[in-house]
Amino acid sequence: MKKHLIITLLACVIASVSYGQKTYNHGVFWARVVLADTINSKLKWEVFLQKRTQDAGTGNIFSAPHFFSIWPWLSYTLSKTTRVSLSPVGYFDSHLFYNAPSEVKDEGVKEYRISLRAENEQKSRLFNYSNRYSLEYRMRDLKYNGDYLPNWRVRYMLKFEKPLLHVISDEKPLSVFVSDEVFIQFGEAVKSNPNVFDQNRISFGFAYEVVKNIKFSASYLNIRQSRISGKEFDNANALWMIVTFDNLFSQFKRHQAKG
């Protein structure tokens, strides 16, 4: 089943690339702050606060808005290798990729999203690898009139990660990673689109726990996204930075208990 899904998704990407006639290039900056803590040994909550900007043809990746979101998650650990996560509702405000400052709009597309994820991570002697499957129900105000149109989006990500000791510290590893994520979509809001391919994201970077419970990640991300026509594509090169604050409240409770 998993093999067939991967082949189908790759076929969508190849078909979409070959079908494309024009590509627009962009520079983008992504920033995410993750607030997280454990509820018990199985349950964990997270909130993703995200901000993205784009160059809009100026060469300055901070010159125009691209995306803002508040995305809460509740995760349950099924085993040492598998966990499932639910986002009951997330809020998003997104802008199209702009080619020039004259195209920039003050208002983005408002979206509410319900998301479900399943992640499985395996460890080998050489590296760790994980598969992530996501299903999203999106409700977007695409016409800026308060009429939210729904559609579904399916995402699959394959990620390889290698922890490296003795690079920065002898105790905490520096993790380097590479990943690829494919998006396909269907439903009312996109029923007129010529194909189901939405976008593909390839990234590589590193992650490191700077101090206890605070992790920093930086990566390069290439995004290839289909426009509504199906004959035009956006190709974005993004710098992506993430700061994660783990055990946000429980770490202080533990210190109080020890005191």
Stockholm file with secondary structure:
# STOCKHOLM 1.0

chainA/1-259         MKKHLIITLLACVIASVSYGQKTYNHGVFWARVVLADTINSKLKWEVFLQKRTQDAGTGNIFSAPHFFSIWPWLSYTLSKTTRVSLSPVGYFDSHLFYNAPSEVKDEGVKEYRISLRAENEQKSRLFNYSNRYSLEYRMRDLKYNGDYLPNWRVRYMLKFEKPLLHVISDEKPLSVFVSDEVFIQFGEAVKSNPNVFDQNRISFGFAYEVVKNIKFSASYLNIRQSRISGKEFDNANALWMIVTFDNLFSQFKRHQAKG
#=GR chainA/1-259 SS CHHHHHHHHHHHHHHHHHHCCEEEEEEEEEEEEEEEEESSSSEEEEEEEEEEEECTTSSCTTSEEEEEEEEEEEEEECSSSEEEEEEEEEEEEECCCCSSGGGCCSSCEEEEEEEEEEEEEEECSSCEEEEEEEEEEEEECTTSSSCCEEEEEEEEEEEEEEEETTSSCSSSCEEEEEEEEEEEEESGGGTTSSCSEEEEEEEEEEEEEEETTEEEEEEEEEEEEECTTSSEEEEEEEEEEEEEECSTTHHHHHHHHHC
#=GC SS_cons         CHHHHHHHHHHHHHHHHHHCCEEEEEEEEEEEEEEEEESSSSEEEEEEEEEEEECTTSSCTTSEEEEEEEEEEEEEECSSSEEEEEEEEEEEEECCCCSSGGGCCSSCEEEEEEEEEEEEEEECSSCEEEEEEEEEEEEECTTSSSCCEEEEEEEEEEEEEEEETTSSCSSSCEEEEEEEEEEEEESGGGTTSSCSEEEEEEEEEEEEEEETTEEEEEEEEEEEEECTTSSEEEEEEEEEEEEEECSTTHHHHHHHHHC
//
